[in-house]
Amino acid sequence: MWKIILLSTIQSLFLAAGQVLLKLATQHIDKLSLTWAFFRSLLTTWSLLASGLCMVVGTALWLYILKHFDFSIAYPITSISYIFGMLAAIFIFHETVPTTRWIGVALIMGGVLLAAK
């Protein structure tokens, strides 16, 4: 059981990092247009490229998890990414996260614990 929890946590970290980097990339990408300048800005935005790399690693881990563990256990455990998303909102994007959202995440994690047993 600990192996799937560890792998799912790492996989969720990579996917959450990919989403954070994608949000950071949107701050540096030019306005959407079908021009060479737009596509050049895509290819030269490091956070967009790093986001793609994180997504590829996270997806590769997910494929391994799906092959070796029951889906009914693996899928709920990925909900740990909600915690990583909330922490990123606070520490990277300097957002205020109300208590009600933390309660919601705690309820989801409680459900994950029930599903994992």
N, C-alpha and C positions, 0 to 999 in steps of 0.2 A: 504493500500500500504506500509506503514512504517513497518508493521509486516514482510512482505516477504523480504523487504530490510534488516532488522535487522537479520532475520533468515539466509538469504543467505550469509550475511557478516560473521556471526559466522561459518556457514558451510564451507565457503571458507577459513576462517582462519584455521580451523581444517585440511582441506585437504592440504593447503599450508604448514602448520606445519609438516604434515605427510611426504610431499615430501622433505622438508628441513632435517628432521630427517633421512629419507631414504638415502639422499646424505651423511650426516654425517656418517651413518652406513657403507657405502661402503668404507670409509677410515679405518675402523677397522675390516672388515671381511677379512678372509684369502682368498687366491686365490681359485676360484671355483674348487671344486673337490668333488667326491663322497666318502669322508672319514668321519670317526667319528669326527676327529678334526675340519673339516669344519663345520659340523652341530652343534658341541659344540660351536664354535665361533659364529654361528648364534643365538643360544639360550642364550648366555651370553653377547650379545651386547645390552646394554640398549637402545641405540638410535633406533635400529631396532624394539625392543619391543614397545617403545614409539611411533614410526611411525605407527605401526599396530593399536595401541590404538586410535591415532588421526584419522586414516582412518575409523575405526569402528564408532567412534562418528560422524564424518563427514557424513558417509553413512547413519547413523540413522537419522540425521537431514535432509538429502536429501530425505529420504523416507517420512518423515513428510511433507516436502515442497511439494513433488509430490502429496501427498494425498489431500492436502488442497488448493493448488493454481494452476492456469493455467500454463501448461508447457511452453507456449509461452512467459510468463513473467518470470517464475522461471529460466529457463535455461540461458537466456542471462545475468541475474543478477549475475550468478556465475562467470562471466568474471572478477569480481573484484579480483579474485585470481591472475590475472596477476600483479596487483599492489603489492600484498603481495609478490609475487615471485621476482619482481624487487627489492623491499626493502630488502628482504632476501639476494639477490645477493650482494647488496651493504654492508649491515651491518654485515652479518654473514660470507659470503664467500669472502668479500673484493674485489669484482669484479668492474671493471669500466663499467658503463652502458652508452653507447653513447646517445646523444640527440635524434637520430633517433628512438631508441627503445622507449623512453619516448613519442615521438610523436605518434608512433604506438599504444601504450597503451592508450593515450589520445583519439585517434580516435575510438578505440574499446569502451572506456567508453562513448563517445558521442553516439555511436550506441546503447549502453545499455540504455541510457537515452531516446532515441527515441523509443526503443522497449517497455520500461516500461510505456510510456504514453498511 
